[in-house]
Amino acid sequence: MAKDKKAASRSQAEKSEPLKNKDYLEQLRRLHVELVRMQEWVKQSGAKICIVFEGRDGAGKGGTIKALTERVSPRVFRVVALPAPTDREKSQMYLQRYLPHLPAAGEVVIFDRSWYNRAGVERVMGFCTEEQATGFLKTVPNVERAIIDSGIVLLKYWLEVSPQEQTRRLEARIKDGRKIWKLSPMDLKSYSRWYDYSRARDDMFKTTDTEHAPWFVADSNDKRRARLNIISDLLGRIPYKDVPREKVVLPKRQKPGAYREPDYPYKRIAEKF
């Protein structure tokens, strides 16, 4: 019993430490191989996969999606990140602008924020009425049932980040010229309303965490672990199989014959590195 407790304590301590980059890349490479296997099965079987990513600003949605898609085909894995709705879209049925982006056969569609904007930012920041928000929460489980009944595999992930870690990440964006574009005026307003977002999240889970379309929550305080855990969980929920593939052998390259490289000036870039 004492040995079991020590082993559990050691395992917990290891998880509490940030995952080293070498270990992260090693595990990510293995998962990328599995994602390619899944991709080939999706193409061959005509499967339709829809993945929704939600979470607070700075929770790591973008990095997770990048890790998920960086080694697969953009013709199979399609990322949808819709801008603010136009005046015309505001006049439509709320879910109407999202439905055309759902996957067809042989596609994996990833929503970087989704129809759940209405349950989160729109509700908290006053872009919709309380009546519209509560109406959405009542309606969306039935819409998701219809999506699933059409043959789409729907997976919903919520990335949970602590207030301290969110602060650290948003402050890092201010100081990093590569990331400043990620910090909009809306992000700053949202940052100040942590508990309004907490209440909105709780209401969303209470109504839309259904048996047919549950929420899967990932601790994203360690971004590397979160990415690996989410990709691993995703792979475990899709019943993909190996697709037979012929061994690839490069053919012989043709001989040049009479061809000669032309002798004319190319506009070459300056070699600074």
LOZA-124881 format. One line per field, with one value per residue (C-alpha): residue number from 1; residue in three letters; y, x, z. Coordinates in nm, 2 decimals, decimal comma. Example, Ala and Ser with C-alpha at 12.3 -4.5 7.8 and 13.67 -1.06 7.14 Angstrom:
! residues 2
i	1_2
aa	ALA_SER
y	-0,45_-0,11
x	1,23_1,37
z	0,78_0,71
END
This chain:
! residues 273
i	1_2_3_4_5_6_7_8_9_10_11_12_13_14_15_16_17_18_19_20_21_22_23_24_25_26_27_28_29_30_31_32_33_34_35_36_37_38_39_40_41_42_43_44_45_46_47_48_49_50_51_52_53_54_55_56_57_58_59_60_61_62_63_64_65_66_67_68_69_70_71_72_73_74_75_76_77_78_79_80_81_82_83_84_85_86_87_88_89_90_91_92_93_94_95_96_97_98_99_100_101_102_103_104_105_106_107_108_109_110_111_112_113_114_115_116_117_118_119_120_121_122_123_124_125_126_127_128_129_130_131_132_133_134_135_136_137_138_139_140_141_142_143_144_145_146_147_148_149_150_151_152_153_154_155_156_157_158_159_160_161_162_163_164_165_166_167_168_169_170_171_172_173_174_175_176_177_178_179_180_181_182_183_184_185_186_187_188_189_190_191_192_193_194_195_196_197_198_199_200_201_202_203_204_205_206_207_208_209_210_211_212_213_214_215_216_217_218_219_220_221_222_223_224_225_226_227_228_229_230_231_232_233_234_235_236_237_238_239_240_241_242_243_244_245_246_247_248_249_250_251_252_253_254_255_256_257_258_259_260_261_262_263_264_265_266_267_268_269_270_271_272_273
aa	MET_ALA_LYS_ASP_LYS_LYS_ALA_ALA_SER_ARG_SER_GLN_ALA_GLU_LYS_SER_GLU_PRO_LEU_LYS_ASN_LYS_ASP_TYR_LEU_GLU_GLN_LEU_ARG_ARG_LEU_HIS_VAL_GLU_LEU_VAL_ARG_MET_GLN_GLU_TRP_VAL_LYS_GLN_SER_GLY_ALA_LYS_ILE_CYS_ILE_VAL_PHE_GLU_GLY_ARG_ASP_GLY_ALA_GLY_LYS_GLY_GLY_THR_ILE_LYS_ALA_LEU_THR_GLU_ARG_VAL_SER_PRO_ARG_VAL_PHE_ARG_VAL_VAL_ALA_LEU_PRO_ALA_PRO_THR_ASP_ARG_GLU_LYS_SER_GLN_MET_TYR_LEU_GLN_ARG_TYR_LEU_PRO_HIS_LEU_PRO_ALA_ALA_GLY_GLU_VAL_VAL_ILE_PHE_ASP_ARG_SER_TRP_TYR_ASN_ARG_ALA_GLY_VAL_GLU_ARG_VAL_MET_GLY_PHE_CYS_THR_GLU_GLU_GLN_ALA_THR_GLY_PHE_LEU_LYS_THR_VAL_PRO_ASN_VAL_GLU_ARG_ALA_ILE_ILE_ASP_SER_GLY_ILE_VAL_LEU_LEU_LYS_TYR_TRP_LEU_GLU_VAL_SER_PRO_GLN_GLU_GLN_THR_ARG_ARG_LEU_GLU_ALA_ARG_ILE_LYS_ASP_GLY_ARG_LYS_ILE_TRP_LYS_LEU_SER_PRO_MET_ASP_LEU_LYS_SER_TYR_SER_ARG_TRP_TYR_ASP_TYR_SER_ARG_ALA_ARG_ASP_ASP_MET_PHE_LYS_THR_THR_ASP_THR_GLU_HIS_ALA_PRO_TRP_PHE_VAL_ALA_ASP_SER_ASN_ASP_LYS_ARG_ARG_ALA_ARG_LEU_ASN_ILE_ILE_SER_ASP_LEU_LEU_GLY_ARG_ILE_PRO_TYR_LYS_ASP_VAL_PRO_ARG_GLU_LYS_VAL_VAL_LEU_PRO_LYS_ARG_GLN_LYS_PRO_GLY_ALA_TYR_ARG_GLU_PRO_ASP_TYR_PRO_TYR_LYS_ARG_ILE_ALA_GLU_LYS_PHE
y	0,00_0,24_0,17_0,23_0,57_0,66_0,57_0,77_1,06_1,05_1,02_1,32_1,52_1,44_1,56_1,88_1,97_2,13_1,87_1,89_1,99_1,68_1,45_1,66_1,64_1,27_1,20_1,45_1,27_0,94_1,10_1,27_0,93_0,81_1,13_1,05_0,70_0,84_1,08_0,80_0,61_0,93_0,97_0,60_0,55_0,89_0,96_1,31_1,44_1,77_1,90_2,20_2,38_2,63_2,79_3,13_3,37_3,23_2,88_2,74_2,66_2,79_2,60_2,28_2,32_2,39_2,08_1,88_1,99_2,06_1,71_1,64_1,75_2,09_1,93_1,68_1,88_2,21_2,48_2,72_3,04_3,27_3,65_3,87_3,83_4,07_4,26_4,01_3,72_3,89_3,88_3,50_3,22_3,21_2,87_2,93_3,07_2,77_2,49_2,54_2,47_2,12_1,84_1,64_1,29_1,25_1,57_1,67_2,02_2,19_2,49_2,74_2,87_2,78_2,83_2,84_3,20_3,27_3,10_3,27_3,60_3,71_3,66_3,80_4,10_4,19_4,11_3,91_3,94_3,71_3,57_3,48_3,32_3,10_3,01_2,90_2,68_2,51_2,47_2,36_2,00_1,92_2,07_1,87_1,56_1,63_1,68_1,35_1,17_1,29_1,07_1,33_1,24_1,55_1,61_1,91_2,01_2,28_2,40_2,50_2,75_2,90_3,28_3,30_3,12_3,32_3,64_3,51_3,42_3,75_3,95_3,75_3,85_4,22_4,18_3,96_4,12_3,78_3,75_4,10_4,04_3,78_4,04_4,24_4,51_4,25_4,02_4,29_4,35_3,98_3,94_4,17_3,95_3,62_3,52_3,63_3,39_3,12_3,15_3,14_2,83_2,66_2,73_2,60_2,28_2,23_2,24_2,12_1,85_1,58_1,20_1,23_1,53_1,56_1,81_1,68_1,91_1,94_2,11_2,34_2,50_2,30_2,36_2,07_1,81_1,95_1,92_1,56_1,46_1,61_1,45_1,12_1,14_1,24_0,94_0,71_0,83_0,78_0,42_0,45_0,15_0,10_0,16_-0,08_0,12_0,01_0,05_0,37_0,35_0,66_0,60_0,67_1,03_1,09_1,17_1,54_1,47_1,80_2,02_2,27_2,52_2,87_3,13_3,43_3,64_3,53_3,78_3,61_3,71_3,85_3,58_3,73_3,42
x	0,00_0,28_0,46_0,14_0,10_0,46_0,42_0,09_0,25_0,56_0,33_0,13_0,44_0,57_0,24_0,25_0,58_0,57_0,63_0,97_0,99_1,18_0,92_0,64_0,77_0,84_0,48_0,34_0,52_0,36_0,02_0,07_0,13_-0,20_-0,38_-0,25_-0,38_-0,72_-0,71_-0,67_-0,96_-1,18_-1,11_-1,16_-1,47_-1,64_-1,67_-1,78_-1,61_-1,69_-1,47_-1,56_-1,30_-1,42_-1,26_-1,16_-0,92_-0,57_-0,68_-0,48_-0,74_-0,52_-0,21_-0,41_-0,56_-0,22_-0,08_-0,37_-0,35_0,02_0,09_-0,24_-0,39_-0,58_-0,80_-0,93_-0,89_-1,06_-1,04_-1,34_-1,28_-1,57_-1,54_-1,80_-2,14_-2,24_-2,57_-2,72_-2,61_-2,74_-3,09_-3,07_-3,16_-2,87_-2,73_-2,77_-2,42_-2,26_-2,45_-2,29_-1,95_-2,04_-1,84_-1,93_-1,81_-1,44_-1,39_-1,28_-1,40_-1,26_-1,44_-1,21_-1,50_-1,85_-2,22_-2,14_-2,03_-2,39_-2,36_-2,03_-1,90_-2,23_-2,42_-2,15_-2,07_-2,43_-2,43_-2,75_-3,04_-3,08_-3,39_-3,19_-2,91_-3,15_-3,34_-3,02_-2,93_-3,27_-3,25_-2,89_-2,92_-3,19_-2,98_-2,68_-2,90_-3,00_-2,63_-2,54_-2,84_-2,71_-2,40_-2,16_-1,93_-1,95_-1,69_-1,69_-1,38_-1,36_-1,01_-1,00_-0,73_-0,68_-0,71_-0,34_-0,23_-0,46_-0,31_0,04_-0,04_-0,22_0,06_0,30_0,10_0,15_0,53_0,56_0,54_0,44_0,14_0,01_-0,25_-0,41_-0,50_-0,81_-1,00_-1,27_-1,02_-0,93_-1,30_-1,36_-1,05_-1,21_-1,53_-1,39_-1,68_-1,95_-1,78_-1,77_-2,15_-2,21_-1,99_-2,17_-2,51_-2,38_-2,26_-2,58_-2,79_-2,57_-2,36_-2,59_-2,56_-2,55_-2,31_-2,12_-1,85_-1,49_-1,29_-0,91_-0,69_-0,48_-0,26_0,02_-0,04_0,18_0,01_-0,33_-0,25_-0,13_-0,43_-0,68_-0,54_-0,51_-0,87_-0,99_-0,82_-0,97_-1,32_-1,31_-1,32_-1,06_-0,88_-0,57_-0,63_-0,42_-0,16_0,09_0,45_0,58_0,90_1,03_1,05_1,37_1,41_1,42_1,75_1,81_1,85_1,91_1,78_2,02_1,96_1,90_2,17_1,95_1,95_1,72_1,60_1,74_1,66_1,93_2,09_2,10_2,11
z	0,00_0,09_-0,24_-0,43_-0,25_-0,33_-0,69_-0,72_-0,55_-0,79_-1,09_-0,98_-0,92_-1,27_-1,42_-1,22_-1,38_-1,73_-2,00_-2,15_-2,52_-2,62_-2,46_-2,61_-2,96_-2,94_-2,83_-3,08_-3,36_-3,26_-3,25_-3,59_-3,75_-3,60_-3,73_-4,08_-4,05_-3,94_-4,23_-4,48_-4,32_-4,33_-4,71_-4,78_-4,57_-4,64_-4,27_-4,15_-3,84_-3,67_-3,38_-3,17_-2,96_-2,70_-2,40_-2,25_-2,43_-2,38_-2,31_-2,60_-2,86_-3,15_-3,05_-3,01_-3,35_-3,50_-3,34_-3,46_-3,82_-3,90_-4,05_-4,22_-4,55_-4,55_-4,81_-4,55_-4,23_-4,26_-3,99_-3,96_-3,76_-3,86_-3,82_-3,66_-3,83_-4,10_-4,08_-4,32_-4,10_-3,79_-3,95_-4,01_-3,79_-3,55_-3,64_-4,01_-4,07_-3,92_-4,09_-4,44_-4,28_-4,15_-4,31_-4,62_-4,67_-4,63_-4,43_-4,08_-3,99_-3,69_-3,54_-3,37_-3,17_-3,29_-3,25_-2,87_-2,92_-2,83_-2,49_-2,41_-2,55_-2,70_-2,38_-2,15_-2,36_-2,44_-2,81_-2,77_-2,53_-2,23_-2,40_-2,71_-2,51_-2,31_-2,63_-2,79_-2,49_-2,52_-2,90_-2,96_-2,81_-3,07_-3,35_-3,24_-3,23_-3,60_-3,69_-3,54_-3,69_-4,03_-3,98_-3,85_-3,56_-3,33_-3,06_-2,83_-2,64_-2,37_-2,27_-1,90_-1,79_-1,45_-1,40_-1,31_-1,62_-1,84_-1,70_-1,77_-2,13_-2,21_-2,06_-2,28_-2,59_-2,50_-2,49_-2,80_-3,14_-3,29_-3,07_-3,02_-3,30_-3,07_-2,81_-2,93_-2,75_-2,69_-2,53_-2,28_-2,20_-2,16_-1,93_-1,67_-1,66_-1,55_-1,32_-1,57_-1,81_-1,54_-1,49_-1,86_-1,90_-1,61_-1,77_-2,11_-1,96_-1,76_-2,08_-2,36_-2,20_-2,33_-2,37_-2,75_-2,76_-2,43_-2,35_-2,30_-2,07_-2,09_-1,83_-2,05_-1,79_-1,94_-2,31_-2,43_-2,21_-2,31_-2,68_-2,64_-2,42_-2,66_-2,97_-2,79_-2,67_-3,02_-3,18_-2,92_-3,01_-3,39_-3,50_-3,77_-3,93_-4,13_-4,50_-4,73_-4,92_-5,18_-5,10_-5,24_-5,46_-5,65_-6,02_-6,22_-6,33_-6,70_-6,87_-6,97_-7,34_-7,52_-7,23_-7,08_-6,80_-6,96_-6,90_-6,80_-6,48_-6,21_-5,95_-5,65_-5,30_-5,08_-4,87_-4,52_-4,31
END
